[in-house]
Amino acid sequence: MKPQAPYVPLPRATYAKPTRKRLDRRTDPLPLRSLALHVFNSVSLIVVVALAGSPRAFAAPDMSDVPTWLRAHVGTNEGQIAPVVLQRARALYQQKVREGAVKSPCYLAMDATRPSAAGNGRLDRRFYIICENDRSFRAISSGYGSGRNLRGIANFHNGRQCAKHFSNAEDSKLTTGGPYVTSEAKTSFKGYYRVSKKKEEPFLRTFIQFDGEGDTANARPRAIGGHPAVLLHAVCRKKDPKSPYVDKDGFVPFGRLVNYASGRSNGCTSWTASDSKKIIPMLKENPTTLYIYPESSDIDAVVAAVKARKSLASTGLYWNARCLRQIGTPKFWPKEKLEPIIAKYKKAHPPGPSRPLPICK
């Protein structure tokens, strides 16, 4: 692989504030007042900041360093990876390899602008596993953050099909785009579920912790990571003194196993149960990089272009066209703005007294 310059995320500070009050930083950067050039790497995106009164323009990613076999998977069709997503994912991976932070032969990427369904009854594949050493490219489905509706205060809830809201605020349940490195794996017992009329099995779910930098630096306190899109629903307590997971009163949790691969997460990256069986062992053995698109600066730029009624293609920007038509404009809620709002809501809606799970009938 040809050496590249380090991955450098676009700083929000490079974007001038709009003449009208901006609803939030990642919403859409508006007209710019200074000229700035940001070079990510030899294959990296070149961002040109336009003069005041005009939205910044982004040059198309240079794919000359991308192997020929991999270019066949680059594009915006179902199962392909958008050029800017691949470019930044490669740059991040190569940087971390040079630093000695990762040794995996594979790296990961996600395009959170894509819809959850491909329109043909199948899940859209927006998560990518790329192993250049053995010329392997795999696209799979993945969930994005659901967000929340804090009634009477703020609504940053995402629909099931396309993500409009993004944030790095704790308790926001939203996805944050940017660079991550996968870390330790933790497996937890969640309870028992029925696999047949006479057989029950324990549900053990593994969680892969992510560590980030920049906007994603608080991934660990936010408990952001990757895990199977499976959970126990309608949980109750069942008497089972022989279980290795029994509590001091002789009970174990029991519920119905629910697959939400076609739905949303609490901000984490979620995979189908079958895909998780392949991804998690790989990440346990060799931590690697994950790049999630879009970053806050991308959201700012897209909002500015939409407000200026400019096509994304003409400005070198990218957002999945189908989802952009559905959401209108995306929005990023920086933690500095959203966390006080969430705290205010919590204060006005304190949780009730904790109660034990009901006894199973």
C-alpha positions as CSV (number, residue, x, y, z in Angstrom):
1,M,0.0,0.0,0.0
2,K,1.3,3.4,-0.9
3,P,2.0,5.5,2.2
4,Q,-0.4,8.3,2.8
5,A,-0.5,11.4,4.9
6,P,-2.3,11.1,8.3
7,Y,-6.1,11.2,8.4
8,V,-7.1,14.7,9.6
9,P,-10.8,15.4,10.3
10,L,-12.2,18.7,9.1
11,P,-12.3,21.2,12.0
12,R,-15.6,22.9,12.5
13,A,-13.8,26.2,13.1
14,T,-12.9,26.4,9.4
15,Y,-16.5,27.1,8.5
16,A,-17.8,30.7,8.8
17,K,-21.0,31.3,10.6
18,P,-24.1,32.1,8.5
19,T,-25.8,35.4,8.5
20,R,-28.8,33.8,10.0
21,K,-28.6,31.9,13.3
22,R,-27.6,28.4,12.7
23,L,-29.8,25.8,14.3
24,D,-26.8,23.5,15.1
25,R,-23.3,23.0,14.0
26,R,-23.6,20.0,11.9
27,T,-26.7,21.1,10.3
28,D,-25.2,22.7,7.3
29,P,-22.3,25.2,7.1
30,L,-23.4,28.3,5.4
31,P,-21.5,30.9,3.4
32,L,-17.8,31.1,4.1
33,R,-15.7,34.2,4.5
34,S,-12.2,32.9,4.0
35,L,-10.3,30.7,1.7
36,A,-8.9,27.5,3.2
37,L,-7.4,24.4,1.8
38,H,-7.4,21.1,3.7
39,V,-5.5,18.2,2.4
40,F,-6.3,14.9,4.1
41,N,-3.8,12.7,2.2
42,S,-2.8,11.8,-1.3
43,V,-6.2,10.1,-1.7
44,S,-7.8,12.5,0.6
45,L,-10.6,14.9,0.1
46,I,-9.6,18.4,-0.7
47,V,-11.8,21.0,0.8
48,V,-11.9,24.4,-0.7
49,V,-13.5,27.0,1.4
50,A,-15.2,29.5,-0.8
51,L,-15.3,33.3,-0.4
52,A,-18.0,35.0,1.6
53,G,-21.5,34.6,0.3
54,S,-21.0,31.3,-1.4
55,P,-21.0,27.7,0.1
56,R,-17.7,25.9,0.2
57,A,-16.8,23.6,-2.5
58,F,-15.4,20.1,-2.1
59,A,-13.2,18.5,-4.8
60,A,-14.0,15.0,-5.8
61,P,-11.8,12.4,-4.0
62,D,-8.7,11.3,-5.8
63,M,-9.0,7.6,-6.2
64,S,-5.7,7.1,-8.1
65,D,-4.1,5.3,-5.1
66,V,-7.0,2.9,-4.6
67,P,-6.3,-0.6,-5.9
68,T,-8.0,-1.5,-9.2
69,W,-10.0,-4.4,-7.7
70,L,-11.3,-2.1,-4.9
71,R,-12.4,0.6,-7.3
72,A,-15.0,-1.8,-8.6
73,H,-16.8,-1.5,-5.3
74,V,-16.7,2.3,-5.2
75,G,-19.9,4.1,-6.0
76,T,-23.3,5.1,-4.6
77,N,-25.3,2.1,-5.7
78,E,-26.6,-0.5,-3.2
79,G,-23.7,-2.6,-1.9
80,Q,-21.0,0.0,-3.0
81,I,-19.0,2.4,-0.8
82,A,-19.1,6.1,-1.6
83,P,-15.7,7.5,-2.6
84,V,-15.3,9.9,0.3
85,V,-16.2,7.2,2.8
86,L,-13.6,4.8,1.4
87,Q,-11.0,7.6,1.1
88,R,-11.2,8.6,4.7
89,A,-11.5,5.1,6.0
90,R,-8.3,4.1,4.2
91,A,-6.4,7.2,5.4
92,L,-7.5,6.6,9.0
93,Y,-6.4,2.9,8.8
94,Q,-3.0,3.7,7.2
95,Q,-2.3,6.3,9.8
96,K,-3.1,4.0,12.7
97,V,-1.0,1.2,11.1
98,R,2.0,3.6,10.9
99,E,1.5,4.6,14.5
100,G,1.4,0.9,15.5
101,A,-2.1,1.4,17.0
102,V,-3.6,-1.4,14.9
103,K,-2.2,-4.5,13.2
104,S,-5.3,-6.0,11.6
105,P,-5.2,-6.7,7.9
106,C,-8.7,-5.3,7.6
107,Y,-10.4,-2.0,8.3
108,L,-14.1,-0.9,8.7
109,A,-16.3,1.9,7.5
110,M,-19.9,2.9,7.7
111,D,-22.1,5.3,5.7
112,A,-24.8,6.5,8.0
113,T,-26.4,8.6,5.3
114,R,-27.7,5.5,3.5
115,P,-31.3,4.2,4.1
116,S,-32.0,1.1,6.3
117,A,-33.7,-0.7,3.4
118,A,-32.6,-1.1,-0.2
119,G,-36.2,-0.8,-1.5
120,N,-36.4,-4.4,-2.6
121,G,-37.3,-6.0,0.8
122,R,-33.7,-6.3,1.8
123,L,-31.7,-4.3,4.3
124,D,-29.4,-1.8,2.7
125,R,-25.7,-2.6,3.2
126,R,-24.0,0.5,4.7
127,F,-21.3,-1.1,6.8
128,Y,-18.1,-2.2,5.1
129,I,-15.3,-4.7,5.9
130,I,-12.3,-4.1,3.7
131,C,-9.2,-6.4,3.7
132,E,-6.8,-5.1,1.0
133,N,-4.2,-7.8,1.6
134,D,-6.5,-10.6,0.3
135,R,-8.6,-8.3,-1.9
136,S,-11.7,-8.8,0.2
137,F,-14.6,-6.3,0.3
138,R,-17.9,-7.0,2.1
139,A,-20.9,-4.8,2.6
140,I,-23.4,-5.6,5.3
141,S,-26.4,-3.9,7.1
142,S,-26.0,-1.9,10.2
143,G,-28.1,0.3,12.5
144,Y,-27.7,4.0,13.4
145,G,-28.7,5.9,16.5
146,S,-32.5,6.3,17.1
147,G,-32.2,9.6,19.0
148,R,-34.9,10.8,21.4
149,N,-38.0,13.0,21.5
150,L,-37.9,15.1,24.7
151,R,-41.5,16.2,24.5
152,G,-41.9,19.9,25.1
153,I,-38.1,20.6,25.0
154,A,-36.4,19.1,21.9
155,N,-37.0,16.5,19.3
156,F,-34.0,14.8,17.8
157,H,-35.6,11.4,17.0
158,N,-34.6,9.6,13.9
159,G,-37.0,7.8,11.6
160,R,-36.6,4.1,10.8
161,Q,-35.5,4.6,7.2
162,C,-33.0,7.5,7.2
163,A,-31.0,9.4,9.8
164,K,-31.5,13.1,10.1
165,H,-30.0,13.8,13.5
166,F,-26.5,13.2,14.7
167,S,-24.8,14.1,18.0
168,N,-21.9,13.3,20.4
169,A,-24.0,14.2,23.5
170,E,-24.3,11.6,26.2
171,D,-27.8,10.1,26.5
172,S,-28.7,11.4,23.1
173,K,-28.8,7.9,21.5
174,L,-27.5,9.4,18.3
175,T,-24.6,8.4,16.0
176,T,-21.5,10.4,15.8
177,G,-19.5,10.4,12.6
178,G,-15.7,10.4,12.6
179,P,-12.7,8.2,13.4
180,Y,-12.8,5.2,15.9
181,V,-10.5,2.4,16.9
182,T,-12.1,-0.8,18.2
183,S,-11.0,-1.9,21.6
184,E,-11.9,-4.6,24.2
185,A,-14.8,-7.0,24.0
186,K,-17.2,-7.6,26.9
187,T,-19.7,-10.5,26.9
188,S,-22.7,-10.1,29.3
189,F,-25.5,-12.5,30.3
190,K,-28.9,-10.8,29.5
191,G,-31.3,-13.6,30.4
192,Y,-32.9,-16.8,29.1
193,Y,-35.1,-17.2,26.0
194,R,-37.1,-20.0,24.6
195,V,-35.7,-21.8,21.4
196,S,-38.4,-24.5,21.4
197,K,-41.4,-25.6,23.5
198,K,-39.1,-27.6,25.8
199,K,-35.7,-25.8,25.5
200,E,-34.4,-22.6,26.8
201,E,-30.9,-21.0,26.2
202,P,-29.0,-18.2,27.9
203,F,-28.6,-15.0,25.8
204,L,-25.0,-13.8,25.9
205,R,-24.3,-10.6,24.0
206,T,-20.8,-9.4,23.2
207,F,-20.1,-5.7,23.0
208,I,-17.0,-4.3,21.3
209,Q,-15.9,-1.0,22.8
210,F,-14.9,1.9,20.5
211,D,-12.4,4.7,21.2
212,G,-12.5,7.9,19.3
213,E,-10.9,11.3,18.8
214,G,-12.2,14.7,18.1
215,D,-16.0,14.7,18.1
216,T,-15.9,10.9,18.9
217,A,-13.5,11.3,21.8
218,N,-16.2,10.6,24.3
219,A,-17.2,7.2,22.8
220,R,-16.1,5.3,25.9
221,P,-18.1,7.4,28.5
222,R,-21.1,7.2,26.1
223,A,-20.6,3.4,25.9
224,I,-20.4,3.5,22.1
225,G,-19.4,0.3,20.4
226,G,-20.5,-2.5,18.2
227,H,-22.8,-5.4,19.0
228,P,-25.5,-7.7,17.6
229,A,-28.9,-6.1,16.9
230,V,-30.6,-8.5,19.3
231,L,-32.2,-8.0,22.7
232,L,-34.6,-9.6,25.2
233,H,-38.1,-8.1,25.4
234,A,-40.8,-8.4,28.0
235,V,-38.3,-9.7,30.6
236,C,-39.5,-11.2,33.8
237,R,-38.0,-13.3,36.6
238,K,-38.1,-17.1,36.5
239,K,-37.2,-19.5,39.3
240,D,-34.1,-21.5,38.3
241,P,-31.9,-22.3,41.2
242,K,-29.7,-24.6,39.1
243,S,-28.7,-21.9,36.6
244,P,-25.1,-20.6,36.8
245,Y,-26.6,-17.1,36.4
246,V,-29.1,-17.3,39.3
247,D,-29.4,-14.3,41.6
248,K,-29.4,-14.5,45.4
249,D,-33.1,-15.2,45.5
250,G,-32.9,-18.1,43.0
251,F,-34.2,-16.2,39.9
252,V,-32.9,-15.6,36.4
253,P,-34.2,-13.1,33.8
254,F,-36.4,-14.6,31.1
255,G,-37.7,-12.9,27.9
256,R,-38.4,-13.1,24.2
257,L,-35.5,-12.7,21.8
258,V,-36.1,-9.8,19.5
259,N,-34.0,-9.1,16.3
260,Y,-34.0,-5.4,15.5
261,A,-31.5,-5.5,12.6
262,S,-33.9,-3.5,10.5
263,G,-34.3,-0.8,13.2
264,R,-32.2,1.6,15.1
265,S,-29.7,1.5,18.0
266,N,-29.0,3.6,21.0
267,G,-26.1,5.3,19.2
268,C,-24.0,2.1,18.7
269,T,-23.1,0.3,15.6
270,S,-25.3,-2.8,15.4
271,W,-25.1,-5.8,13.1
272,T,-27.3,-8.8,12.4
273,A,-26.7,-11.9,14.6
274,S,-25.2,-13.8,11.7
275,D,-22.8,-11.0,10.7
276,S,-21.8,-10.5,14.3
277,K,-20.6,-14.1,14.5
278,K,-18.0,-13.2,11.8
279,I,-17.2,-9.6,12.8
280,I,-16.8,-10.0,16.6
281,P,-14.2,-12.8,16.5
282,M,-12.2,-10.8,14.0
283,L,-12.2,-7.7,16.2
284,K,-11.4,-9.7,19.3
285,E,-8.3,-11.1,17.6
286,N,-7.2,-7.9,15.9
287,P,-8.6,-4.4,16.9
288,T,-8.8,-2.1,13.9
289,T,-10.1,1.2,12.7
290,L,-13.7,2.2,11.9
291,Y,-14.6,5.4,10.1
292,I,-18.2,6.5,10.2
293,Y,-19.5,9.1,7.8
294,P,-20.7,11.9,8.1
295,E,-18.7,14.2,10.4
296,S,-20.1,17.4,11.7
297,S,-18.3,19.5,9.0
298,D,-19.9,17.3,6.3
299,I,-23.3,18.0,7.8
300,D,-22.6,21.7,7.9
301,A,-21.6,21.7,4.3
302,V,-24.6,19.8,3.1
303,V,-27.0,22.1,4.9
304,A,-25.3,25.1,3.4
305,A,-25.6,23.7,-0.1
306,V,-29.2,22.7,0.4
307,K,-30.1,26.2,1.7
308,A,-28.3,27.8,-1.2
309,R,-30.2,25.5,-3.6
310,K,-27.0,24.0,-5.0
311,S,-26.7,20.4,-6.0
312,L,-24.3,18.4,-3.9
313,A,-22.5,17.2,-7.0
314,S,-21.7,20.7,-8.1
315,T,-20.0,21.4,-4.8
316,G,-18.3,18.1,-4.4
317,L,-20.4,17.1,-1.4
318,Y,-21.9,13.7,-0.7
319,W,-25.1,12.5,1.0
320,N,-27.3,9.6,-0.1
321,A,-29.8,11.1,-2.5
322,R,-32.7,9.0,-1.4
323,C,-32.3,9.9,2.3
324,L,-31.6,13.5,1.6
325,R,-34.9,13.8,-0.2
326,Q,-36.6,12.2,2.8
327,I,-35.0,14.2,5.6
328,G,-34.7,17.6,3.8
329,T,-31.5,18.6,5.7
330,P,-29.5,16.8,8.3
331,K,-28.6,18.3,11.7
332,F,-25.8,17.8,14.1
333,W,-26.3,18.6,17.8
334,P,-23.0,19.3,19.5
335,K,-22.7,17.9,23.0
336,E,-22.2,21.5,24.4
337,K,-25.6,22.3,23.2
338,L,-27.6,19.1,23.6
339,E,-26.3,17.8,27.0
340,P,-27.7,20.8,28.9
341,I,-31.1,20.2,27.1
342,I,-31.0,16.5,28.2
343,A,-30.1,17.5,31.7
344,K,-33.0,19.9,31.9
345,Y,-35.4,17.2,30.7
346,K,-34.1,14.7,33.3
347,K,-34.6,17.3,36.0
348,A,-38.2,17.9,34.9
349,H,-38.8,14.1,34.5
350,P,-37.0,12.3,37.4
351,P,-37.1,8.5,37.2
352,G,-39.6,6.8,39.4
353,P,-38.5,4.3,42.1
354,S,-36.8,1.2,40.8
355,R,-38.8,-1.9,41.0
356,P,-37.8,-5.5,40.6
357,L,-38.7,-7.4,37.4
358,P,-42.1,-9.1,37.7
359,I,-42.3,-12.8,38.3
360,C,-42.9,-14.8,35.2
361,K,-46.4,-16.3,34.9
